[in-house]
Amino acid sequence: MFYLMQFWKGIEKNLASGFAFMILSVLLVTGLGQKDFLEKRVFNQLPSEVSGPYFYALISGKENHLRLSRKLGELPGVSLVSVLDKSEINAKVGEILDSLGLEAGSGMFDFDYAGLKVIFKEGISSRSRELIRDYLVRLAGKDKVTLGVTKDNDTLVKKHTEALTTFKRWGAVLTISLIFTLWLFSAIFFSKRLKEMCYLVESFQRKEKVGLKVYLTGVVIISLFSLQTFLWGTPSAMFFMVGLGIISLFSVNFITQYKWNK
């Protein structure tokens, strides 16, 4: 109980560094223990962007555009099919009509329509693109669908997609690395303050290795707080122990005799 009280006193006297050390310690252990959870349930759930060639299709409102979207999405050369809302459709109507040499007021065009954006996979051949476009025409009916020209996404979109894909793949590792870096700084600063306090306790109460015992008591408290990781699911026992091991190993900082520097 004595060492527990000393640990809390250390936090009370150094609120910023003390709480930062506690919170970051729990986050480090939790993050390592739930690394798979972070990858699968957090970063892999981020919306994906695709950067392949694409075209827009306007389809008669009488057709089941959701069925057409599902059918197209099943094709091997199609990366994504999205259904456009009315605002997106209105923004693209002029573009599609211009590509066909039509005007918005032309009687040749039926304005009772739904819109699709079809994005091909990267590297798909021109022939495959045309086959997919022809398939959509046959599926919807030649008189019930209007296709825009196929366009390539610009370089900026492709770079953004690549960056997002990389972040989704390495996001958990980067997050844990950032937490570890912040934890290391907080541990160095807080341990210095804790050693100063424990030095005074050793001097006046004739106790030995107070700093080491106080810090290890803190590790036990951190371990108990870190058990909340089970609320997210069963953590990786190995990585959970690695997190506690990293924090515990920092106790070597308290083995050497502290010398007061004025």
C-alpha positions in Angstrom: 0.0 0.0 0.0 2.9 2.4 0.8 4.3 2.1 -2.8 0.8 2.4 -4.3 0.3 5.7 -2.4 3.7 6.9 -3.5 2.9 6.2 -7.2 -0.4 8.2 -7.0 1.4 11.0 -5.2 3.9 11.0 -8.1 1.0 11.5 -10.5 -0.7 14.1 -8.4 2.5 16.2 -8.2 3.1 15.8 -12.0 -0.4 15.8 -13.4 0.4 16.4 -17.1 3.3 13.9 -17.4 1.8 11.4 -14.9 -1.6 11.1 -16.7 0.1 11.1 -20.1 2.3 8.2 -18.9 -0.7 6.3 -17.6 -3.0 6.9 -20.5 -0.3 6.2 -23.1 0.8 3.0 -21.3 -2.8 1.7 -21.3 -3.1 2.6 -25.0 0.2 0.9 -25.9 -0.8 -2.3 -24.2 -4.3 -2.2 -25.6 -3.1 -1.3 -29.1 -0.6 -4.1 -29.2 -3.1 -6.6 -27.8 -5.8 -5.6 -30.2 -3.6 -5.1 -33.3 -5.7 -7.5 -35.3 -8.9 -5.7 -34.2 -7.5 -2.4 -35.3 -6.5 -3.7 -38.7 -9.7 -5.6 -39.5 -12.4 -3.6 -37.7 -11.0 0.0 -38.0 -8.5 0.6 -40.8 -9.9 -2.1 -43.2 -13.3 -0.5 -42.8 -12.2 2.8 -44.1 -13.9 3.7 -47.4 -11.8 2.7 -50.4 -11.2 4.8 -53.4 -10.6 3.3 -56.8 -8.5 4.9 -59.5 -9.2 2.9 -62.6 -10.9 4.1 -65.8 -14.6 4.9 -65.5 -17.7 5.9 -67.4 -21.2 7.2 -66.5 -24.4 5.5 -67.6 -27.9 7.0 -67.6 -30.6 4.4 -67.5 -34.4 4.7 -68.0 -36.2 5.2 -64.6 -38.4 2.2 -65.5 -35.4 -0.2 -65.4 -34.3 -1.8 -62.1 -30.9 0.1 -61.8 -30.0 -1.7 -58.6 -30.2 -5.1 -60.4 -28.1 -3.7 -63.2 -25.6 -2.4 -60.7 -25.3 -5.7 -59.0 -24.9 -7.6 -62.3 -22.1 -5.2 -63.4 -20.4 -5.5 -60.1 -20.1 -9.3 -60.5 -18.0 -8.9 -63.7 -14.3 -9.6 -63.2 -13.1 -6.4 -64.9 -15.3 -4.1 -62.8 -13.8 -2.6 -59.6 -16.9 -0.6 -58.4 -20.4 0.3 -59.5 -22.0 3.2 -57.6 -25.6 4.5 -57.9 -25.6 8.2 -58.4 -28.0 10.4 -56.5 -30.0 13.1 -58.2 -27.5 15.9 -57.6 -24.7 13.8 -59.0 -26.8 12.9 -62.0 -27.7 16.5 -62.8 -24.0 17.5 -62.6 -23.1 14.8 -65.1 -26.0 15.1 -67.5 -24.5 18.0 -69.4 -21.2 16.2 -69.6 -22.7 13.0 -71.1 -25.0 14.9 -73.5 -22.1 17.0 -74.7 -20.1 13.9 -75.5 -23.0 12.7 -77.6 -23.5 16.0 -79.3 -26.9 16.5 -77.7 -28.4 19.4 -75.8 -30.3 19.2 -72.5 -33.5 20.3 -74.2 -33.3 17.7 -76.9 -36.4 15.5 -77.3 -34.2 12.6 -78.1 -33.3 12.3 -74.4 -35.7 10.8 -71.7 -35.2 12.7 -68.4 -36.8 9.9 -66.3 -33.6 8.2 -65.5 -31.2 6.7 -62.9 -27.4 7.1 -63.0 -24.5 4.7 -62.5 -20.8 5.2 -62.3 -18.9 2.2 -63.5 -15.2 2.0 -62.5 -12.9 -0.5 -64.2 -10.0 -2.3 -62.6 -6.5 -0.9 -63.2 -4.8 -2.5 -66.3 -8.0 -3.7 -68.0 -7.7 -3.9 -71.7 -9.7 -1.6 -74.1 -11.4 -4.7 -75.5 -12.6 -5.8 -72.1 -13.9 -2.3 -71.4 -16.0 -2.3 -74.6 -17.3 -5.8 -73.8 -18.5 -4.6 -70.4 -20.1 -1.5 -71.9 -21.8 -3.7 -74.5 -23.0 -6.0 -71.8 -24.7 -3.1 -70.0 -26.4 -2.0 -73.2 -27.7 -5.6 -73.8 -28.8 -5.9 -70.1 -30.7 -2.6 -70.0 -31.8 -2.4 -73.6 -30.3 -0.2 -76.3 -33.1 2.3 -76.1 -33.1 2.6 -72.3 -29.4 3.4 -71.6 -27.0 6.2 -72.5 -23.3 5.7 -71.9 -20.7 8.4 -71.5 -17.2 8.1 -72.8 -14.7 6.1 -70.8 -12.2 8.3 -69.0 -9.0 7.8 -67.1 -8.8 9.1 -63.5 -6.2 11.9 -63.1 -2.8 11.3 -61.4 -3.9 13.1 -58.2 -6.8 10.6 -57.7 -4.5 7.7 -58.3 -1.9 9.0 -55.8 -4.6 9.6 -53.3 -5.9 6.0 -53.7 -2.4 4.6 -53.4 -1.9 6.6 -50.2 -5.2 5.5 -48.7 -4.5 1.8 -49.6 -1.1 2.1 -47.9 -2.7 3.7 -44.8 -5.3 1.0 -44.6 -2.5 -1.7 -44.8 -0.1 0.0 -42.3 -2.5 2.2 -40.3 -2.5 -0.1 -37.2 1.3 -0.3 -37.2 1.7 3.4 -37.6 -0.8 4.2 -34.9 1.0 1.8 -32.4 4.4 3.3 -33.4 3.1 6.8 -32.7 1.7 5.8 -29.4 5.0 4.1 -28.5 7.0 7.2 -29.4 4.7 9.5 -27.3 4.8 6.9 -24.5 8.6 6.9 -24.5 8.8 10.6 -24.1 6.2 10.6 -21.3 8.0 7.7 -19.6 11.4 9.5 -19.6 10.0 12.7 -18.3 7.7 11.2 -15.7 10.3 8.7 -14.4 12.7 11.6 -13.8 10.1 13.3 -11.6 9.3 10.1 -9.9 13.0 9.3 -9.2 13.4 12.8 -7.6 10.4 12.1 -5.3 11.5 8.6 -4.4 15.1 9.9 -3.7 13.6 12.1 -0.9 11.6 9.2 0.4 14.7 7.0 0.6 16.7 9.7 2.3 14.2 10.4 5.1 12.5 7.0 5.6 15.6 4.8 5.1 13.9 2.5 2.5 15.8 0.9 -0.4 15.0 0.9 -4.1 11.8 2.9 -3.5 11.8 4.2 -7.1 11.9 0.6 -8.6 9.2 -0.6 -6.3 7.0 2.4 -6.9 7.4 2.1 -10.7 6.6 -1.7 -10.7 3.5 -1.0 -8.6 2.5 1.4 -11.4 3.0 -1.4 -13.9 0.6 -3.6 -12.0 -2.0 -0.8 -12.0 -1.5 -0.3 -15.8 -1.9 -4.1 -16.2 -5.3 -3.9 -14.4 -6.5 -0.9 -16.4 -5.4 -2.7 -19.6 -7.7 -5.6 -19.0 -10.5 -3.4 -20.5 -9.0 -4.6 -23.9 -11.1 -7.7 -23.4 -14.2 -5.6 -24.0 -13.1 -5.4 -27.7 -12.6 -9.1 -28.0 -10.0 -11.6 -27.0 -6.6 -9.9 -27.5 -3.4 -11.5 -28.8 -1.8 -12.9 -25.6 1.7 -12.5 -27.1 1.3 -8.9 -28.1 -0.5 -8.1 -24.9 2.5 -9.4 -22.9 4.9 -7.6 -25.3 3.2 -4.3 -24.3 3.5 -5.0 -20.6 7.0 -6.2 -21.1 8.1 -2.9 -22.8 6.6 -0.9 -19.9 8.2 -3.3 -17.3 11.6 -3.1 -18.9 11.6 0.6 -18.4 12.0 -0.1 -14.7 15.8 -0.6 -15.3 15.8 3.2 -15.3 15.2 3.0 -11.5 17.9 0.4 -10.7 20.8 2.9 -10.8 21.2 5.1 -7.7 19.7 8.6 -8.3 21.9 11.6 -7.6 20.2 14.9 -6.9 21.2 17.6 -9.3 20.5 21.2 -8.2 
